[in-house]
Amino acid sequence: MAIPMLPHEICRRAKMTASVLAAVPAPAAPEKLRLSDLDWICNLGAGGLASVCKARHCRTGAVFAVKISFDQDPLVIEKEAEVLKIAAGATHVIDFYALLREPGYKAALVLEYMDAGSLGSLLRRRRRGGLRIPEAAVAEVAMQCVQGLLQLHYRGIAHLDVKPDNILANSRGEIKFSDFNISRVVGSGEVPITGGSGTKKYFSPERFAPKARAGPIGAMKADVWGLGVTVLELFMGRLSLVPGVKNPSIY
């Protein structure tokens, strides 16, 4: 049986010329964005490192997602901003508009607002209603996610936290990766991929080793594993690798 190519191998085979890798300019944000120029509409959610709010620009009416770091150290969110800058133009990565650091505020990222929410929230709604996601929809989502990994890996970015909650959708049917706070820009050396950060139930086995590290190929393979678990969960309506376990994150 032939072994499927990984995204970075597909890139190499295509000599990096596939149209999916082409950079597309992001929509322009209002010049000189400031937090005081934004009206908060509602909270969208919170994770371990930041909260995300929906906000509208007072003058233009443009709507954004604003990610505000819980950490007083601005370097935490600045690292994510650097990754997003490298990913600029990738059609399956959320658009990044600004990193705001103002007196009296914690550091914040101004990002594209995805009005259909995350795949994780979709899964939870379908489960409550006893419904499955149609196979054709799962196939479309999977295709766009593979394209997203192609774009990230082509730019030398390993996401390292691929899961339904970090993949967003909008009403135009576009699927985009988000939440790059533990992502790494990989070069020729090794980067940490340990289980100390990220969501363990989507981890590949090698990431559970203490102080686990990997080179560029290993880090990208970890993304492929996470996407595989994600797609299976979308298709089956539940986490596929540890059936019947109430708290699979401990594994």
N, C-alpha and C positions, 0 to 999 in steps of 0.2 A: 504494500500500500504506500502510495506517495505521501510524504510528509508535507502538509500545507506550508507555504512560505509565510514567514513573519512579515509584518509591515515594512521593516527596514530592508528585508530581502527583496520585497516587491519593488521598492524604490530603486534598489541597485539594478534589478533586472530591467526596469523601465528606463534606466539611465537618467533618473530624476526628471523626466520630461512629462510625466502624466499631468493632465490638466487639473486634477484634484489638488496638486501641490502648488498651483499658481497662487501668487499673492493677490488678494483683492482688497483695495483700499477700504478701510472702515469708514462709516459715516462720520462726518465732522461733528465734534462736540462744540458747544459754545466756548468762545475764547476766554481764557483766564477764569476757569471755573473756580468757585469758592463754595465752601460748605454753607455759608450764609446766604448764597443765592438759591439754595434748594429748599423746597417745601416738602417736609416728610409726609408721606401718604399712609404707609403702614409698614409693619415689620413683616419680612418675608421668611425669616428663620434665623437660627443661630447654631453654631457648631462649637467645638472646643476652643477655637482660637479667635473667632470673630462673629459678629452679628451682621445680618444683611437687611437693609430697608429699601423700600420703594420710595423714590423721591421725584419731584417734578421741578424743572428749572423755572424760576419765577418769571423770567422774561420771555423765553422761547416756548415754554410748555413741553419741552422734551422730557421724556421719562427715562430714568436711569435706575439701576440697582447700585446701592452704595454699601460697600463692605467696610465695616469699622472694626479695627483690631481691638481685642481685649487687652493686648499686651502694651505696656508703656514703652517698650523698646521699639522704635520705628523700624529697626532693621528687619523685623519679622515680616511686616507687610511690604517693605521695600523690596525684599527678595522676590516676593510674588509678583510685584510690579515689573521687575526685570525679566522674569520668565514670560509674562504677558507681552512685553515689548518685543521679545524675540519671536513670539508666536503671532505677531501682528500680521493680518492679512489672511490667516488660516480661516477658511470658511466654516469650519466645524469647531472653532474655539470662540468663546465669547469675546466681543470687542472690548478693548481697554481704552478708556478716555483720559484718565488723569489719576495721579497720586497726589492727594491733598494732605499737607502738613501745616496746620495753622495753630497759632497760640490758643490755648484753652480747649483744643480738640485733640483726640487721638488720631493717629494716621488713618486715612481712609482711601479706598479705591473707588473710582467712579467707573461703572461697568455697564455693558449692555443689559437691558431688562428683557428677560425672556418670559413672555406673558402666559405660557402654559405650564410653567413650573418644572419640577424635576421628574425624572422617570421614577424616582423613589416615591414621590407623593402620588404619582399615577398608580403605581403598584398598590399602595396602601388603600387608595380609594376603590380600586377594582376588587381587592380582597374583601373589604367591608361589604361590598355588594354581591360577593360570591361570583364574580365575573373573571374571566381570563382575558388577556390581551390577544386579539386576533393574530393568527400566525403571519398573515401578510404584513401587519403593522410591525411585528417583531422583526421580520426580515428587513423592512425598510429602515428601522432604527439601527439594526446591526450593521447594515451597509454604510450608513452615515457615520456610525461610530468607528468602523474600520478606516474610513476615509479620514476621520479626525486623528486617529493614531498615526496614520501615514503622514499627515501634515506635521504633527508634533515630533515624531521620530526623525523625519527629514530635517527638521530644524535643530535636532540634537537635544530634544526635551523628553525626559521620562516623567510621566505624570505621577506614578507611584501611589495613587489613591483612586483608581478607577472603580466606580460603584454607581448604582442608580441615582443616589442623591447628588452626585457630582456631574450628572449629565442632564442638561436642560433642554426644553423644547419651547417652541413658540407657535403661534396660531398659523404661521405660514408653513408649518411642517418641517422646520429646520431643527436639527439636533446638534447641540454644541457642548463641548467639555468646559467645565468650570472648576473653581477651587484648586488653585495651584500652590497652596501654601507649603506643601512638603515636596513639591516637584523639584527635579534636579536638571540642570543643563549638563549633559554628560560629554566629556571629552575623551581622551585616550586612557585616562586613569579610572580608578574605581570610585564609586560613590556609595554612601550608606543606604541600605534598603531594609534596615532592621524593622522588626515589628513594634518598635517603640512609638512609631507614628503611623497614622493611617488606620483603616478598618480591617481588622484581622480576618474576618470571614471571607474577604475577597483576596487574601494573600496567597501567593504561590508558596509551596512548602519551604523553599530555601530561605524565605524571609523570616522564618521563625527562629533561625539560628541566632544566638547572642552576637551582637555587633556584626550582623550580616552586611557584606559589601558585594558589589558587582560592578563589572565593567559596563560599557555602553550597551552591548548586546544583552547581557543579563538583566539590566534594568528595564530594557524595552520588552524583554520576554515577560517580566513581571506584569507589565501593563496588559499584555496579550492574555495572560492568565486571568487577570481581573475582569477584562472585557468578556472572556468566555463564561465566567461565573455569572456576570451580569446578564448576558443574553439568555443563559439557561434559566435564570430566575424570572426574567420577563416572560419567557415561553411557558414555564411550568407554574408560575404564580407563587412560587415559594423558593427558598434557598435550596439548591439541588444537592449540594455535597454533603450536608449533614441533616438528612430528613428526620423529623420528629424531635429535634432538639430545640428546646424553648429559647436558649440563649447561645446560638452558634458562635457568637463573637469570642467566646472563651477558647475556641479552637483555632 
